């Protein structure tokens, strides 16, 4: 693998930002795959908030971080993988707070 490519991409902040944005992309993919023909995005978000199912939807969206994590491991971007794990811990804290304080 090209050393310049590895050095430019293997940054903790790249992994952290990918770990924060991948679940949002995962939620949108889930929305278009399952709910777009029945609900608008705004209606679905209101339903999720009203029924207190934010944490299950957020947890399901985190599955998309797994694909990004394995991509980073395959590219041998260990620092980026560490950043993604850090983002997962942030999401775990948010989900824990949602479950405790709902």
ABEGO torsion letter per residue (X at the ends): XBAAAAAAABBAAAAAAAAAAAAAAAAAAAAAAAAAAABBAAAAAAAAAAAGAAAAAAAAAAAAAAAAAAAAAAAGBAAAAAAAAAAAAAAAAAAAAAAAAX
